[in-house]
Amino acid sequence: MDYAVIESYLPLYKDALALTLKIGWQGIALSLLVGLAGAAILHFKIRILKTITGIYIELFRNTPLLVQLFFLYFALPKIGIKITAQTCGVLGLGLLGGAYMIESFRSGLESIAVIQTESALSLGMTKEQTFIYVILPQAVSISVPGLLANVIFLLKETSVFSTISLMDLMFTAKDLIGMYAKTIECLFLLVVFYLIMLLPVSILGSILERRLRYAGFGD
Amino acid sequence: MQDLGIDVLFKGTNFLRLLQGLWVSVEISLISVVISILLGLLVGILMTFKNPVLRAVLKVYLEIVRIMPQMVLLFIVYFGTTRVFGWDLSAETSAIFVFCFWGTAEMGDLVRGSIKSISKIQFESSFALGMNKIQTYRYVILPQTIRRLIPLSINLITRMIKTTSLVMMIGIVEVLKVAQQIIEANRKASPNAAFGVFAVVFLLYFLVCWPISRLSVYLEKRWAL
């Protein structure tokens, strides 16, 4: 292994990490929003939206992100919808993640005992107040381990972005291998940077899981 | 709006080629799933052992699989190991190797979870009824574990199929690659082919994975204890 080579590649990888993280967090934020909205729709059983959400979940959970991205990036411009590669990445990640986040939120919501809703309603709270102040906080704390697993999954999936020519970690590694054929150094850096990105999230996940196990009430 | 380029698929053998491409992904994932389930059963049982060295090794293995994107693993095996060790791996072999490495960890974790989820009462009750250890496992624990495991392993198949779309990146000609080739070849005649062809690929993946994941949900509900 040639350390001079590694040193000269470092700045490129740092830029790539910054871009990966930027798209990753935007996509994850979007997926959380989608997930929360979708879970609320399913929870309140809003008529037509419920069906649409169901179709959306099935469609996006049963197709690979790579295919979704190709569709967003190469196919949509043909019917006049043009989006940049970055938007496409955020959107793709958000939509894929949303389908998984809905499930995590929903399993959290379902695990809240009916007595909680009944008690809140009998205290004179409205349906919305009950949801926001009583059900949601408990449901979220229960869903956190699942949500964090999804976050790791989504950050890993960002490696697919290289196919729509976003300069993420994977793209940089592939590009450098193609140009200078320093395969081992490039792959080594790639692994190190993915570790830097994902190990903290993974550790945070296991800590939070241990903590939040005691946050449940009423059972 | 112009035509959406779906007609391209009906020219020559294009659609058949697309299906053959899909079969390549499905084939790789089926081979990997079978191997992963078998190895995963073993790894999962090993994970329930209390040996500290074994536990540490398996924990590191699980963490590697959890953190490294499958595409990175594919690159390491296909470009990295071939360079370091100088052996000659075909893209298919590397793909199957990587997906087994990944699938075994996933399956192992599922097996461990299922075994752990059987409550202690089940063991104690069967001992109290005079069953010995082998009988307990054979008639009480394993049937319950397997019932919990089957829906989860079916789910693993769909995840495997979805992940195999990545093998395009190491040069295997699967459904997405074929789609790209068809689009490129018809660039002049049908400039909008990208829409139709990618929409069909999207749908094909859905049609393969959806029934499998429904089956998994159905079995999970039906066999819920």
Interface residues (C-beta under 8 A of the other chain):
Chain A: E58 L59 R61 N62 T63 P64 L66 V67 Q68 F70 F71 F74 A75 L76 P77 K78 I79 G80 I152 K156 E157 T158 S159 V160 S162 T163 M170 A173 K174 I177 T183 I184 L187 L190 V191 Y194 L195 L198 L199 S202
Chain B: M1 L4 G5 E63 R66 I67 M68 P69 Q70 M71 V72 F75 I76 F79 G80 R83 V84 T158 K162 T163 S165 L166 M168 M169 L176 A179 I183 P191 N192 A194 F195 V197 F198 A199 V201 F202 Y205 F206 C209 W210 S213
